[in-house]
Amino acid sequence: MKRLMYIPDTVSYASAIREKCLDCCAGSSQEVMKCDLVRCPLFPYRFGCSPHTAIKRYKDDVKIVKSPSQE
């Protein structure tokens, strides 16, 4: 059985991450802004951040590790 899948013409990583965050927070952008799930793989990329910017931004609040198994 073949599945039909809609693939938009243009999609950016930022918009895809935003949509996933909204999905996780039941569509509430206010909840996305309050999110503190640092173990989420998308956390460093929220709000258009690159991982390097996120490390600078959050280094005092979180412990930065390469993967959860290294804790």
C-alpha positions in Angstrom: 0.0 0.0 0.0 1.4 3.4 -1.0 1.0 6.4 1.2 0.4 9.9 -0.1 2.6 12.5 1.5 2.4 16.3 1.0 5.8 17.8 0.4 5.8 21.6 0.4 7.8 23.4 -2.3 10.0 25.3 0.2 10.5 24.4 3.8 13.2 25.8 6.1 14.7 24.0 9.0 13.5 26.8 11.3 9.9 26.5 10.2 10.0 22.7 10.6 11.4 23.0 14.1 8.8 25.6 15.0 6.0 23.3 13.8 7.4 20.4 15.8 7.7 22.6 18.9 4.1 23.8 18.5 3.0 20.2 18.0 4.7 19.2 21.2 3.2 22.1 23.2 -0.4 21.6 21.9 -0.2 24.5 19.5 0.6 27.1 22.2 3.4 29.5 21.2 3.5 30.8 24.8 4.3 27.2 26.0 7.0 26.9 23.4 8.7 30.0 24.8 8.5 28.6 28.3 9.8 25.2 27.3 12.7 24.0 29.4 13.1 20.4 28.0 16.9 20.6 27.5 17.0 16.9 26.7 14.9 17.5 23.6 17.1 17.1 20.4 15.6 20.3 19.0 16.2 22.4 22.0 19.4 24.0 20.8 17.8 25.0 17.5 14.7 26.8 18.9 14.1 30.4 17.9 16.5 30.2 14.9 19.5 29.3 17.1 22.4 27.4 15.9 23.9 24.9 18.4 26.9 27.1 19.0 24.7 30.1 19.8 22.6 28.0 22.1 25.7 26.8 24.0 26.7 30.4 24.6 23.2 31.3 25.6 22.5 28.5 28.0 25.9 27.5 29.2 25.3 28.9 32.7 21.9 27.1 33.1 22.6 23.7 31.6 25.3 21.0 31.4 26.3 20.6 27.8 27.0 17.0 26.7 27.4 15.4 23.3 24.7 12.8 23.9 22.5 11.7 26.9 24.6 8.5 27.3 27.7 10.7 28.3 26.1 12.0 31.5 
